[in-house]
Amino acid sequence: MNGNYESKISNICVAQKNKGGLRNSWLLPAPNLYTWGALILKILNLNLSRPQLIEGPLRMKRLISPALLCFIFATGAIGVSQAQTGPSDSEIANYMGLHRAAHFGEGDALAVLISEGADLEARDNSGRAPIHVAAFASRDEAVEILAGAGANLDAFEHQDYDIVTIAAVANDYELMDLALNLGASPGNTTSPYDGTALIAAAHLGHSKVVSRLIQAGAPLDHVNNLGWTALIEAVILGNGGPDHVETVRVLVEAGANRDIGDSNGVSPLQFARTYHYPDIIRILEN
């Protein structure tokens, strides 16, 4: 999360704690923290010295108070998604064998280790196989070597991400294209939200990645466990800017179903109108 936002929320929380505002029990609970996380940037632009009414994604106005904002922040739900977690510096420092060679892209070392029978599916403490480590480090050659030796291209790490989704989230088109060409599936159900690489890329406005995934046969209308499709996420988790406008255009031109609403029946067009995204509205209306 942006450091300025974090500082701003922290200051709000301190002020609320000092005056007992965090003990308010009359607050309307968020329907789910992921949804409120999607609205957090809008909330931060409001005057949070007192409760505010904002138009939420459930077709009704919701009361947002400083205390509720602090609750979201404290529970770690301030982000719009549960982010992928690449290897930490300490994990990298402790890597040995295939994991180390994969992270640093040491092709010769990988070849030797593989010839000696190293376990291609060995996992680190976070459930990452060497091929995940290579993907997080954007080591295309290492991914190709591991795949050529028989590594599972559709393996999941501990958060249920595969290498296609790791590359899609990172907007690493070259790596994702390589993985798909090597035989990785474009349609695995991934992440704690039972989404797909397409949904993740659409959420972030990675239109070129979205286009390539569609070309590879990714399911256009998969619904994650939040009730959202790629098209819905491109609208409600975007900012209405050029990247998300292009993402919506690519999805619609590919045949994404514009009539699928969220779990409350709210359609992508209704969301776009709520958030006043005129360019997206035009695409969805045509």
C-alpha positions as CSV (number, residue, x, y, z in Angstrom):
1,M,0.0,0.0,0.0
2,N,1.2,3.5,-0.7
3,G,3.1,4.8,2.3
4,N,1.3,8.2,2.3
5,Y,-2.1,6.4,2.5
6,E,-0.8,4.1,5.3
7,S,0.5,7.2,7.2
8,K,-2.8,9.0,6.7
9,I,-4.8,6.0,8.0
10,S,-2.5,5.5,10.9
11,N,-3.0,9.1,12.0
12,I,-6.7,8.7,11.7
13,C,-6.6,5.6,13.9
14,V,-4.5,7.2,16.5
15,A,-6.9,10.1,16.7
16,Q,-9.9,7.8,16.9
17,K,-8.3,5.7,19.6
18,N,-7.5,8.8,21.7
19,K,-11.1,9.9,21.7
20,G,-12.6,6.5,22.0
21,G,-14.0,6.4,18.5
22,L,-12.9,2.9,17.9
23,R,-15.4,1.6,20.4
24,N,-18.4,2.6,18.3
25,S,-20.8,-0.3,18.0
26,W,-23.3,1.3,15.7
27,L,-21.2,1.0,12.6
28,L,-22.7,-0.7,9.6
29,P,-20.5,-3.7,8.9
30,A,-18.9,-4.0,5.5
31,P,-20.6,-6.8,3.4
32,N,-17.1,-8.1,3.0
33,L,-13.7,-6.6,3.6
34,Y,-12.5,-7.2,0.0
35,T,-15.4,-5.0,-1.3
36,W,-14.5,-2.2,1.1
37,G,-10.9,-2.6,0.2
38,A,-11.9,-1.8,-3.4
39,L,-13.4,1.5,-2.2
40,I,-10.5,2.5,0.0
41,L,-9.0,5.0,-2.3
42,K,-12.3,6.7,-2.6
43,I,-12.7,6.8,1.2
44,L,-9.3,8.4,1.6
45,N,-10.3,11.3,-0.5
46,L,-13.2,12.1,2.0
47,N,-13.1,14.2,5.1
48,L,-12.7,11.5,7.7
49,S,-13.0,13.8,10.7
50,R,-16.6,12.5,10.9
51,P,-18.6,9.6,9.4
52,Q,-19.3,9.9,5.7
53,L,-21.9,8.5,3.3
54,I,-20.5,7.0,0.1
55,E,-22.1,5.1,-2.7
56,G,-21.0,1.5,-2.4
57,P,-21.1,-1.3,-4.8
58,L,-24.3,-2.8,-3.3
59,R,-26.5,-0.1,-4.8
60,M,-27.0,1.7,-1.5
61,K,-25.2,4.3,0.5
62,R,-23.1,3.0,3.3
63,L,-21.9,4.9,6.4
64,I,-18.1,5.0,6.5
65,S,-16.6,6.2,9.7
66,P,-13.0,6.7,10.8
67,A,-13.5,3.7,13.1
68,L,-14.6,1.4,10.3
69,L,-11.6,2.5,8.2
70,C,-9.3,1.6,11.1
71,F,-11.0,-1.8,11.4
72,I,-10.3,-2.5,7.8
73,F,-6.7,-1.3,8.1
74,A,-6.1,-3.3,11.3
75,T,-7.4,-6.5,9.8
76,G,-5.1,-6.2,6.8
77,A,-7.9,-5.9,4.4
78,I,-7.0,-2.4,3.2
79,G,-5.6,-3.8,-0.1
80,V,-7.9,-4.7,-2.9
81,S,-6.6,-8.3,-3.0
82,Q,-4.6,-10.7,-1.0
83,A,-1.3,-10.0,-2.8
84,Q,1.0,-12.7,-4.1
85,T,4.1,-13.1,-1.9
86,G,7.4,-13.6,-3.6
87,P,10.5,-14.9,-1.7
88,S,11.8,-12.5,1.0
89,D,15.4,-11.5,1.2
90,S,15.9,-13.9,4.1
91,E,14.4,-16.8,2.2
92,I,16.6,-16.0,-0.8
93,A,19.6,-15.9,1.4
94,N,18.8,-19.4,2.7
95,Y,18.0,-20.9,-0.7
96,M,20.1,-23.8,-1.9
97,G,20.1,-26.1,-4.9
98,L,17.4,-25.6,-7.5
99,H,15.6,-22.8,-5.6
100,R,18.8,-20.7,-5.5
101,A,19.7,-21.4,-9.1
102,A,16.1,-20.7,-10.2
103,H,16.0,-17.3,-8.4
104,F,19.3,-16.2,-9.8
105,G,18.7,-17.6,-13.2
106,E,21.8,-19.8,-13.1
107,G,21.1,-22.0,-16.1
108,D,24.3,-24.0,-15.9
109,A,23.8,-24.8,-12.2
110,L,20.2,-25.8,-13.0
111,A,21.3,-28.2,-15.7
112,V,23.9,-29.8,-13.3
113,L,21.4,-30.1,-10.5
114,I,18.8,-31.6,-12.7
115,S,21.3,-34.1,-14.2
116,E,22.1,-35.1,-10.6
117,G,18.4,-35.9,-9.9
118,A,17.4,-32.8,-7.9
119,D,13.7,-32.8,-7.0
120,L,11.9,-30.4,-9.4
121,E,8.9,-30.2,-7.1
122,A,10.8,-29.5,-3.9
123,R,9.1,-26.7,-1.9
124,D,10.4,-23.9,0.3
125,N,8.7,-23.0,3.5
126,S,6.0,-21.0,1.6
127,G,5.2,-23.9,-0.7
128,R,7.1,-22.5,-3.7
129,A,8.7,-25.0,-6.1
130,P,11.7,-23.8,-8.1
131,I,9.6,-22.9,-11.0
132,H,7.5,-20.5,-8.8
133,V,10.8,-18.9,-7.6
134,A,12.0,-18.5,-11.2
135,A,8.6,-16.9,-12.1
136,F,8.7,-14.4,-9.2
137,A,12.2,-13.4,-10.3
138,S,11.2,-13.2,-13.9
139,R,13.9,-15.7,-15.0
140,D,12.6,-16.9,-18.3
141,E,15.5,-19.2,-19.1
142,A,15.2,-20.9,-15.7
143,V,11.5,-21.5,-16.3
144,E,12.2,-23.0,-19.7
145,I,15.0,-25.2,-18.3
146,L,12.8,-26.4,-15.5
147,A,9.8,-27.0,-17.7
148,G,12.0,-28.9,-20.2
149,A,13.1,-31.2,-17.4
150,G,9.5,-32.0,-16.5
151,A,8.6,-29.4,-13.8
152,N,4.9,-29.0,-13.3
153,L,3.9,-25.8,-15.1
154,D,0.5,-25.8,-13.4
155,A,1.8,-26.3,-9.8
156,F,0.4,-24.1,-7.1
157,E,2.3,-22.4,-4.3
158,H,0.9,-21.9,-0.8
159,Q,-1.5,-19.1,-1.9
160,D,-2.8,-21.1,-4.8
161,Y,-1.0,-19.1,-7.5
162,D,0.5,-20.8,-10.6
163,I,3.3,-19.3,-12.8
164,V,0.8,-17.9,-15.3
165,T,-1.0,-15.9,-12.6
166,I,2.3,-14.8,-11.1
167,A,3.4,-13.4,-14.4
168,A,-0.1,-11.9,-15.1
169,V,-0.1,-10.0,-11.9
170,A,3.5,-8.8,-12.5
171,N,2.5,-7.7,-16.0
172,D,5.3,-9.8,-17.2
173,Y,4.0,-10.5,-20.7
174,E,7.1,-12.3,-21.9
175,L,7.2,-14.7,-19.1
176,M,3.5,-15.4,-19.3
177,D,3.7,-15.9,-23.1
178,L,6.6,-18.3,-22.6
179,A,4.7,-20.3,-19.9
180,L,1.6,-20.6,-22.2
181,N,3.8,-21.6,-25.1
182,L,5.4,-24.3,-22.9
183,G,2.0,-25.7,-22.1
184,A,0.8,-24.0,-19.0
185,S,-2.9,-23.7,-18.6
186,P,-4.5,-20.2,-19.1
187,G,-7.6,-21.2,-17.1
188,N,-6.5,-22.6,-13.8
189,T,-8.5,-21.6,-10.7
190,T,-6.0,-19.7,-8.7
191,S,-5.6,-17.5,-5.6
192,P,-7.5,-17.5,-2.3
193,Y,-10.4,-16.0,-4.2
194,D,-10.8,-18.9,-6.6
195,G,-10.1,-16.6,-9.5
196,T,-8.1,-16.9,-12.6
197,A,-5.0,-15.2,-14.2
198,L,-7.5,-13.3,-16.4
199,I,-9.4,-11.9,-13.5
200,A,-6.1,-10.9,-11.8
201,A,-4.8,-9.2,-14.9
202,A,-8.2,-7.4,-15.6
203,H,-8.3,-6.2,-12.0
204,L,-4.9,-4.5,-12.5
205,G,-5.6,-3.2,-16.0
206,H,-3.0,-5.3,-17.7
207,S,-4.7,-5.2,-21.1
208,K,-2.0,-6.8,-23.2
209,V,-1.8,-9.7,-20.7
210,V,-5.6,-10.0,-20.8
211,S,-5.5,-10.2,-24.6
212,R,-2.9,-12.9,-24.6
213,L,-4.8,-15.0,-22.0
214,I,-8.0,-14.7,-24.0
215,Q,-6.1,-15.8,-27.1
216,A,-4.9,-18.8,-25.2
217,G,-8.4,-19.8,-24.2
218,A,-8.8,-18.4,-20.7
219,P,-12.4,-18.5,-19.5
220,L,-14.0,-15.1,-20.1
221,D,-16.8,-15.4,-17.6
222,H,-15.3,-17.3,-14.6
223,V,-16.9,-16.1,-11.4
224,N,-14.6,-16.0,-8.3
225,N,-15.8,-16.7,-4.8
226,L,-16.6,-13.0,-4.4
227,G,-19.1,-13.2,-7.2
228,W,-17.0,-11.2,-9.6
229,T,-15.9,-11.8,-13.2
230,A,-12.9,-10.3,-15.0
231,L,-15.2,-7.6,-16.5
232,I,-16.6,-6.7,-13.1
233,E,-13.1,-6.5,-11.5
234,A,-11.8,-4.3,-14.4
235,V,-14.6,-1.8,-13.5
236,I,-14.8,-1.8,-9.7
237,L,-11.2,-2.4,-8.9
238,G,-9.8,-0.1,-11.5
239,N,-9.8,3.7,-11.7
240,G,-11.5,4.3,-15.0
241,G,-8.3,5.3,-16.6
242,P,-6.8,4.3,-20.0
243,D,-5.4,0.9,-18.8
244,H,-8.7,-0.3,-17.4
245,V,-10.7,1.2,-20.3
246,E,-8.6,-0.8,-22.7
247,T,-9.0,-3.9,-20.6
248,V,-12.8,-3.5,-20.6
249,R,-12.7,-3.0,-24.4
250,V,-10.6,-6.2,-24.9
251,L,-12.9,-8.2,-22.7
252,V,-16.1,-7.0,-24.3
253,E,-14.7,-7.4,-27.9
254,A,-13.8,-11.0,-27.0
255,G,-17.3,-11.7,-25.9
256,A,-17.3,-11.3,-22.2
257,N,-20.8,-11.4,-20.8
258,R,-21.9,-7.9,-19.9
259,D,-25.0,-9.1,-18.2
260,I,-23.4,-11.2,-15.5
261,G,-23.8,-9.2,-12.3
262,D,-22.1,-9.6,-8.9
263,S,-23.7,-11.7,-6.1
264,N,-26.2,-8.8,-5.6
265,G,-27.1,-8.6,-9.3
266,V,-25.2,-5.4,-10.0
267,S,-23.9,-5.4,-13.5
268,P,-20.6,-4.0,-14.8
269,L,-22.5,-1.2,-16.5
270,Q,-24.3,-0.3,-13.2
271,F,-20.9,-0.2,-11.4
272,A,-19.4,2.0,-14.2
273,R,-22.3,4.5,-13.8
274,T,-22.0,4.5,-10.0
275,Y,-18.3,5.3,-10.3
276,H,-18.8,7.8,-13.2
277,Y,-16.5,6.1,-15.7
278,P,-17.8,7.6,-19.0
279,D,-15.4,5.8,-21.3
280,I,-16.2,2.4,-19.8
281,I,-19.9,3.2,-19.8
282,R,-19.7,3.9,-23.6
283,I,-18.0,0.5,-24.2
284,L,-20.6,-1.4,-22.1
285,E,-23.6,0.4,-23.6
286,N,-22.5,-0.3,-27.3
